[in-house]
Amino acid sequence: MRPLLILALTPALAACASDPADTTSDVSSSSGAAASFGSTDNEAPTTSDATSDATSSDPTTTTTAQTTDPATTDPSATGSTGDDSTTGADSRDDEALLRQAIAGEVDPEEAMRTIADRGGFPVETAGGSYLFACLCGAGDWQLAGAHDEWVGAPMELVGPMRWAEAEVPAPDGSLYKFHELGDDAWIADPLGRRYGYDDNGRFSLVRASAAHLERWYDIAGAGLAPRDLQVHVPDDGAFTHALYVHDGQNLFDPGAMFGYWQLQDSVPPAMLLVGIDNTLARFEEYTHVVDDLGDGEVGGQGAAYAELVDTIVRPRMEAEYGDAAVVGTMGSSLGGLVALIIADIYPDRYDMAISLSGTMGWGSLGLNNETIIERYAAAGKRDFAIYLDSGGNGPCADDDMDGIEDDSQSGDNYCENAQLLTVLQGLGWSEGADLWYVHTPGALHNEAAWALRAGGAMTNFAGL
């Protein structure tokens, strides 16, 4: 047991229970519960002079996002869905459904829910135009984007739904936002499929063949709460490797509460990243056994979360984007712990587990339950690769004689990860072949530190 760590964690857990956006970074990198379906972005609206292509105050200088030369696409990539990964047969059905909603024949909110879960917004019509829709709330809303040099056009109102139809001559890489004239508020499409970030926050994309982000909404299963997925799609949707990454809110968004990993900048080519948002039940879902941080027992639903990832999220992503030749899972802190939990439960399904500053002492922080260190020691050598890292420093100690070296003030879970490294080496994992360990002395337990190390971890994964 490490008393100081428990003291540091207890307020974080209490804060998580009362305020989903208020946690510490010692074990939790949560930025809150998954956004509710149909809500607007939880980000400060961009200003109007910052929204002409979301990069320039002069609409005449508007450009579109960079596209990729199809000739540079690697034809050997395993997963590939062509120039735009989420358009296809559903578009005609989506158009018909949205036009029914516009005509008042079906419930607009339900129609938008179905479309967001299927082909996604905006909807391409049979005539080549695009239908945009938004549950934007009260106000005088317009659709504006690179297609009209950010001038803007009014959106019609049907019940709670605003909608517009627009010609977009060059949809690939074309940016757009919704603009409320009264407050001069600009928001990215709350239910848009394709998006990205720049200095003015999040923007939406009509279509995209260059590397970009995509969002899937309200994915649920295994008895757990629904959550969004945030997916980095590489150039032309072509990839050989797929990595399922936890705490999705902190991976790509520059406005994330505790900082972000900047994975869109460090991800190697031909790699699909599936960011899985956390929920208010993060402590429960990311742990394999219960522990006590000072306010009673918590945790132990890691197997259910692993089931969600492997039997719900992964098949859905493979159906949408294609299969990868190499599959892994990655996270930090408790997210690093649950990456190892997933690999332990499904050892033949994942080629690598990546843990940054993983909370390997969970189970022994306030109780005497099995840690992941002990679980891996008992299971023996498996065929998947493992990456471990941490900041902090020694010395390490096991003052309470529970077998886990977590009774020092080493910081950033250094001692527990060093102990797990020794266990894995004894079992037959070999550094540089199927085991990697990085120690950054003194590095802190936060997103900024993980952003610096995540690229190296993904590079090791790309080499498999």
C-alpha positions, 0 to 999 in steps of 0.5 A, a space after each residue: 500500500 502506498 499511503 501518499 498515492 491513496 491520499 492523492 487519489 481520493 479527492 479525484 474519485 470524489 470529484 469524479 462522482 460529483 463533477 464528471 469534468 473534474 479529476 486529477 491526473 494521478 490515475 484518471 485522465 478522464 475528461 468527463 462522460 461521453 457527450 450526449 447524443 445530439 448535443 453541441 460541441 463542448 468547446 468555445 465557439 470560434 469567432 466569425 473572423 476565424 472561421 473562413 476555412 477555420 484558418 483565416 479572417 479573410 474569406 477570399 483566402 479560404 482553402 480546403 484541407 489538403 488532399 492526398 494523391 491516390 498514386 501514393 496510396 500503398 495498395 498492400 494495405 490491409 484495411 482500406 475503404 477507398 477515398 472516403 471510408 464511410 460513404 456507400 449504399 447507405 447514402 440513398 437510404 439516408 437521403 430518403 430518411 432525412 427528406 422524410 424528416 424534412 417533410 414532417 413524416 418521421 421524427 427528426 431526432 430519431 432520423 438524425 440518430 439513425 443517419 449518424 449511426 449509418 452513413 453519417 452527416 452530411 448526406 450526399 444526395 442522388 443529385 450530387 448536392 449535400 444535405 446538412 442537419 443540426 439540432 442546434 437549438 434556438 437562434 438564427 443558424 446558417 451553414 457556412 464553409 469553404 464551398 461558399 467562401 464562408 458567406 453562409 446560407 440560412 438553415 430551415 427549421 423543422 421541429 428541433 432540426 435545422 437543415 440546409 441543402 448545398 452544392 459542394 463542387 469539391 467536397 474532398 477536404 471541404 470544411 464547414 461549420 454552423 453559424 449562429 448570427 445573433 451571438 456570432 457563434 460558430 460550431 462544428 457539426 455536432 453529429 458530423 462524421 468527419 472532422 479535424 482541429 486547427 487553431 480555432 478549434 474543431 471543424 467539420 469536413 464534407 468528405 475526406 481522403 487525406 488523413 482525418 478524424 471520424 466520430 461514431 456516436 453512442 456505442 454501447 454493449 456488455 452492460 456498460 454505458 454508451 460512449 463515442 468513438 474518435 477514429 484517426 483514418 489514415 490517407 485514403 483509408 488504407 492501413 495495415 495496423 489498428 490500435 484501440 486506444 482508451 480515454 479517447 477524449 484526450 487523444 486528438 482534441 487540443 481543448 481537452 481539459 488536462 491536455 491531449 496526446 496529439 496522436 494525429 501528429 505522431 501516428 505512423 503512416 498506415 495506422 488506424 487509431 480507434 479512440 474509445 471515450 471514457 465515461 463516469 465509470 472509468 475507475 470501474 471499467 478500467 480495472 480488473 479487481 476492486 480496490 479502496 482509495 479511501 472512500 470505499 471499494 471501487 473497480 472490477 469491471 475490466 472484463 466487461 469493458 474488455 468485452 465491449 472493446 473486443 465484441 462490440 467496438 472492434 467488430 463495428 470498426 472492422 465492418 466500417 473500415 476493414 481488417 488490420 493485419 496487426 491489432 493492438 491496444 493502448 492507454 495511459 495510467 488506468 488506461 494502460 492497465 486496461 490495455 494489459 487487461 484486454 490482452 490478458 483476456 484475449 491473448 490471441 486477438 491482440 498483437 501488442 498491449 501498450 501501457 504508458 505509466 500504467 497503474 500496475 499496483 491497482 488491487 494493492 493500493 488500499 486492499 490486498 487483491 491481485 494486481 496485474 503484475 501477479 496475474 501476468 506472473 501466474 499466466 506465463 509467457 504469451 505471444 503478444 508484445 508489450 510496451 511499458 513506460 513511466 516517469 518518476 524515480 526510485 528507490 522502490 520498497 515493499 514495506 507492507 510485504 504484500 509482494 508489490 513494490 508500491 510503498 515509496 514516493 517514486 511517482 508516475 507508477 515507476 516502481 510497479 512498472 519496473 517490477 512488472 518488467 522484471 516479471 515479464 523478462 523472467 517469463 521469456 519476453 525479450 526487450 527489443 523483440 516483443 518487449 519495450 520499456 522506457 523510463 523517463 526519469 522525473 517525468 510527470 503523470 500527465 497528458 503532456 508527458 504521454 504525448 512525448 512518449 506515445 509516438 515511440 510506442 506507436 513506432 514499435 507497434 508499427 514495426 510488428 
